[in-house]
Amino acid sequence: MQTVQDAAALRAVIRGWRSQGQTVGFVPTMGNLHAGHHSLIKLARDRADRVVASVFVNPTQFGPNEDFARYPRTLLQDQVGLAEQDCDLLFAPEVATMYPFGAAGSVSIHVPQLTETLEGAHRPGHFDGVATVVCKLFNLVQPDLAVFGQKDFQQLKVIERMVRDLSLPVKIMAAPTLRAEDGLALSSRNQYLSAEQRALASQIYATLQQVRDLIAKGHARTVAEQAATSKLLRAGFEPDYVAIRRAEDLSEPVEGEREGLVALIAARLGSTRLIDNLLFD
């Protein structure tokens, strides 16, 4: 696997592949990679001739109370894992490459509606940073397809909307959430949990399943959401939200609606904020 840091070197490698008629799959990440990320590489590997991954800790998606400087940077470890997954090229740019006029002076992309609820309401500006950096990466890599995990469901929807609205020639593929045996979604944040907290963390997935079952039995959406919130509070979580939404666009379903729904949870366990979701269908 080759690693490059500047745009010219990245484009030179990809230009060579294109001259041979090869397709390019892309997996953008912020590094600190685990088995969940590796599953995205595998999906891209199955669907494209060549696979590019990026590792870039994006400053514009961190809020004022979120410590950009403390985000774990494990590039050497990430390189080993990506090579084991047969990734062809790692793009690991510096901030100046991605933001030549500085993060504050950068063009910013805002996806309306989808970014103003759930995670967007609790982390203002977060999805503007995500959309902006992903669009920049798409322009640099120019992939045929890009793979994103369903664990970050709202992020997936935001990127799908951006690609469609800006007519970007990239196929977005959703990869299923990879889970531990007890159901906890794999996440870089799990490493911050104590042993006691890790044992409790699986309650998030169990709660999502409870929400799905309550809706299937005909309970009102608000009843299911309130029951789930109470369950998490009793277990020691501090929920930011428990929400049932339409999976297509995250709009609120009408009472009695049963098809095409997703349940989403964000909750703190100690100082660690965990998110997860479950599609009902």
N, C-alpha and C positions, 0 to 999 in steps of 0.2 A: 504494500500500500504506500502510495506517495502522499506527502503532506506539503501543502503550499499555503502561503500567507498573503500573497498579493493577487490582485485581480488579473494582471497580465499573465501570470503563471497558470492560474486557474483556467483562463480562457484558452490558453495554448494547448493544455492537455485535452480539454473538451473539444476543441477544434479538430484535433487529431482523431478523436473517436468519431466525430461527425463525418469526417472525410471517408471513414470506412463504413458509413451507414449505420452506426450503432446508436441505440436509444439510451437515454440517460435517466436514471431514477435518482431522487434526491431526498435526504432525510436531514432537515435542519434541527439542531439541538443546542442547548446551552452547556453541554458537557456533563461531567460527573455521571457518566453513563452506567446503566444497569441492564438487566435482562430485558426489561420492557423496551428500552431503546434498541437493543439488539434484535428484538422481534420486528421492529420497523425496518431495520436493515435487511433482514431476511425476506420480508415482503417485497421490498424494492428489488432485491436480488432475483426474486422469482419472476418479476414483471419487466425487468429492463436488462439490457446488455451490460451496462456499466452503472455503478452506484457511487454517488458522491454524498458524503456527510459533511456537515459543518458543525464546528464547535465555536460558539461566540456568546459570551455573557453580555446580553444586550442592555445597555444602561437605560434606554428610554422606556423600558417596560417596568422599571422599579419605581415605586412611589417614594415620597419623602420619608416615610417611616419604615421602608424596606431597605435593608443594608446591602447595597450593591457590592461593596468592598468585601463583605464576608461570604459571598456566594462561593461555594467550593469550586476550585479550579484544579482539575486532575488530568491535564492533557496527556501526560505520559501513559497513565493508566488507560485513558480513553483510546489512545492510539493502539495499544495492545489489543483491547477488546474489539475495536473496529477491524483490525487486521485479521483477527480470528474469525470474524463474520464475513470475510471476503469482500470488505469494502474496498473499492478501487482507489478512491481519492478522498483525502480529508482537507477541507478548507478551514483554516484556523486564522481568520484575519485579526488584525489589531483594530482598536476602536477608530483610529484615524482612517483606516481603509473603508470602513462602513459609514463613517460620518466625517467626511473631509472638511466640513464647515463647523464641526463640533455638534454634539448632541442637541444643544439648545438652538442651534442655527439650522437644523435639518428640516427638510420638507417632511411634513407629517401627514399620514393617511388616517382618516377617521371613517369608520364604518358605522353609520347611524343605526339607531334602534337596537340592533343586536348587542351593542357594546354598552348600553345604558342600563342594563339590568343585571341581577345576580353578581357575578364577579366584577362586572363593570361598575356597579353601584358601590361595591366595597373597596375597589381598587381603581379610583378614577385615573384615567389616562393610560392604564395598563394595556388595554387592547389597541390603543393608538400606537404604542410602542411596538406591540407584536405585529400589527398589520404593516407598519412602516418597515421593520427589519426584514420581514418575510418577503415583502415586495422587492426590497433591495437585493436580497439573496436570489430571488427568482430571476431578476434582471442579470445578475452576475453569472449564475449557473445555467440558466435557460434550459431547465430540465423538461423532459416529456411528461414525467409524473413526479409527484411529491407525496410522501407518506407522513401522516400525522396520527397520533394515538387518540382513541375515543375517550381516554381518561380525561383529557382536557377538552370536554365536549363543546363548551362554548367557544373556545379558541378555534376548534375545528370548523364550527359554523361560521365564525367571523372570516376565516380564511377562504372558505368556500364562497361566501358572499362577495368578498373582495375580488377573487379570481373571476367570478362571473360578471361583476359590475365593470371591472377594468378590462374585460376581454383578454385576460392573460392566457396564453396557449399552454396551460399546465393542467394535467388531470390530477385531481386531489383524491387520494386513496385513504380511507379510514381503516386503521388497524385496531382490532379488538383489544380491550384492556387486559394486560397480563396481571395475574393475581397470585398471591401466596396461597398456600394450601388452606388457610383459614379465611380466605376471601379478600384480604387487604390488597388494594391496588398497589402495584409496585411504583415507588416514587423515590426520588432523591431525598425528599424530606423525611422519609421513614428512618433514616440514619440518626435523626435527632431525638427519636423517641427512646425513653428509658425502657428497661425490660418490662416494667409494670405497665407503662403506657402502650408498649407494643402489643401486649396481651389484650388490652382494651380496644385497640385501634380497629380490630376486625368487626366491632359493633357497627361501624359505619356501613359496611356492606350488608350486614344482617338487617339493619334499619331500612336500607333501600329495598331489600326483598320484602320486608313487612309492608312498606308503602305500596309496592306493586300488588301484593296480595290483597290489601284492603281495597284498592281500586277495582281489582278483578271481582271482588265480592259485592261491589255496588256501593261502597261507602263514598261519601262526598269527598272532593279533593281537599277541602279545608280540614276535614276530620282526619284524613290520612296525614296531612302535613303536620297538624298539631300533635297527633299521637307520636309521630317520629321525633319531633322536637322534644317532647317530654321524655321519650326513651333515651335520647342522647344526653339530656341534662341529668337524668338519674345516673347515667353511666359515668358522669364526670366531664363531659364535653361542654364547650361553649359554642353553640351553633351560630353561625352567621346567617345561614338560611337553610331551609328544607323546602324545595319547590318541585311541583309537578308542572311540566310545560309540554307544549307540542315540540316534538323532536325536530321538525322541519325548520322552525324559525324561532323557537323559544318563547312564543306567545302563550298567553294563559288560555287553557282550554275552557270550554263551557262545561257546566255541571252535567254529568252523564256521559261526557265524551270518554271513550275507552281506547280508541285506536291511535297509534302513532305517537305515544307519549313517552316521556323520559322523566325520571326523578333525579334531582341533583341535590347534593349536600356539600356544604363547606362548614367545617367546624374545627375549633382549636382544641387541642389536647395538650395542656401545659402551654408551652411557648410555640408549639408546632401546629401549623395550620394545614389541614388535610382536606382534599376535595375528592369527590367520586360521583359517579352517576350510574344509572341503570336504565337501559331501554326496556320498555314493557313488551314489545313485540318480539 
